[in-house]
Amino acid sequence: MFGMFKSQSSLDLTPRNCLAVSLLYCMASDGEIDPEEIGHLMSVLGRNATRPQLEAALRYARSTPPDQFLAEVAPKLRPEQKLCIVLNMIDSAMSDGEAEPGEEKLVMQFAQAFGLSESELTPHFRTLVAKNDRAVLDR
């Protein structure tokens, strides 16, 4: 009977929806969602993303723990999709200047679940650091 009060949390876990959910987990992991993170999410999802799609991803992320999500999607995603998701999570975490400890922990949880080693990610991480270091433009 109380199941009627639960919000609808089913979502077709396409690779693009997996990216949206992963970014939402990342954005919320530090307890606040910064405007830069929202901007990053919208730019990643592209202009074809709809508000209902975003709301469905948000409902799913709110009702499903990351470890449950990872257990379901990790076996289904191809290696290049996993790398794309983790790199976008890193970029999102760094979009407001630096990654918070909760964001770092979550990204590493995803990397581990996706079978991505720290040594594999290091060159990509360095590139993202250089990309996001806009202070060099003012020196």
LINSUL-V162785 format. One record per run of one state. SS is the DSSP state (H for helix, E for strand, L for the rest). FROM is the first residue (numbers start at 0). LEN is the number of residues. Records with the same first field share a line. If there is no record, write none. Layout:
BEGIN
SS->FROM-LEN + FROM-LEN
END
This chain:
BEGIN
L->0-1 + 5-9 + 28-6 + 45-5 + 63-2 + 73-5 + 94-6 + 113-4 + 132-1 + 138-1
H->1-4 + 14-14 + 34-11 + 50-13 + 65-8 + 78-16 + 100-13 + 117-15 + 133-5
END
